[in-house]
C-alpha cells in the first residue's frame, strides 16, 4: 500500500482552498462563503469569545495560503473563482470585532463585502501581489479594515 503524497497534498489543498463544496456553489460563491463565515463567526463569538473567532480566522488564513498556493500551481487561472478560503478567513477577521451583537455582525458582513468588492486603496494593490499572497491578502485587509471600523464604532458607543 503506497500513498502518493503529492496527490494527497493536492487533494487536501483542493478541499481547503475551495472549502468543498462551497466554492462550487452556483450563485455568488464568494458572497455565500462570506455569509457562512459570518454566521460561524457570530456563533464562535457567542460560545467561545471573539478572540477564538480571530484565531479561527488566522488559522484558516494560514491554511488557506498554503492550500491556495498548491491549488493555483495546478490551475491556469490567477485567481480562480472557486477559491473561497480567502473570503472565509477575511470574514472571520471582520466578525471577530463584532462580538455578540447581531447588528454589529450584520455590519461586519456588509463592511467586509464592501471592501472585498470595491477594493479601495491598499486593498486593491494587495490583490495585485503574485500568487497565493495576492489572493489571500486583499481579503485579510478587507477583514482588518472592517474590524477597525467596527472597533471605532464600539469605542465611540455607536
Residue pairs with C-beta under 8 A, 6 or more apart in sequence:
9 70
10 70
10 71
10 74
12 67
13 66
13 67
13 68
13 69
13 70
13 71
14 20
14 67
14 71
15 67
16 63
16 64
16 66
16 67
16 85
17 23
17 64
17 67
17 68
17 70
17 71
17 82
17 83
17 84
17 85
18 24
18 71
18 82
18 83
18 84
18 85
19 33
19 84
19 85
19 88
22 29
22 32
22 33
22 36
22 84
23 29
23 33
23 81
23 82
23 83
23 84
24 82
25 32
25 33
29 81
29 82
29 84
30 81
30 84
30 87
30 116
31 113
33 84
33 87
33 88
33 91
34 87
34 88
34 91
34 109
34 112
34 113
34 116
35 109
36 88
37 87
37 88
37 89
37 91
37 92
37 95
38 91
38 94
38 95
38 105
38 108
38 109
38 112
40 56
40 92
41 53
41 56
41 57
41 91
41 92
41 94
41 95
41 96
41 98
41 105
41 108
42 95
42 98
42 100
42 102
42 105
44 52
44 53
44 56
44 92
44 95
45 53
45 95
45 96
45 98
45 99
45 100
45 105
46 100
50 96
50 97
50 98
50 99
51 96
53 92
53 95
53 96
54 92
54 93
54 96
56 92
57 89
57 90
57 91
57 92
57 93
57 95
57 96
57 143
58 89
58 93
60 85
60 88
60 89
60 92
61 89
61 90
61 93
61 136
61 140
63 85
64 85
64 86
64 88
64 89
64 136
65 132
65 133
65 136
66 132
67 85
68 83
68 85
68 86
68 132
68 135
68 136
69 131
69 132
71 80
71 83
72 78
72 79
72 80
72 83
72 131
72 132
72 135
79 127
79 134
79 135
83 135
85 136
86 135
86 136
86 138
86 139
86 140
87 116
87 139
89 136
89 139
89 140
89 143
90 112
90 116
90 139
90 140
90 141
90 142
90 143
91 108
91 109
91 112
91 139
91 143
92 143
93 140
93 143
93 144
93 146
93 147
94 108
94 109
94 111
94 112
94 142
94 143
94 146
94 147
94 150
95 105
95 108
95 109
96 147
97 104
97 108
97 146
97 147
97 148
97 150
97 151
97 154
98 104
98 105
98 107
98 108
98 150
99 105
99 154
104 150
104 153
104 154
107 150
107 153
108 146
108 147
108 150
111 145
111 146
111 149
111 150
112 142
112 143
112 146
115 123
115 141
115 142
115 145
115 146
116 123
116 138
116 139
116 142
119 127
119 138
119 142
122 141
123 138
123 141
123 142
123 145
124 138
126 134
126 137
126 138
126 140
126 141
127 134
127 135
127 137
127 138
128 134
129 137
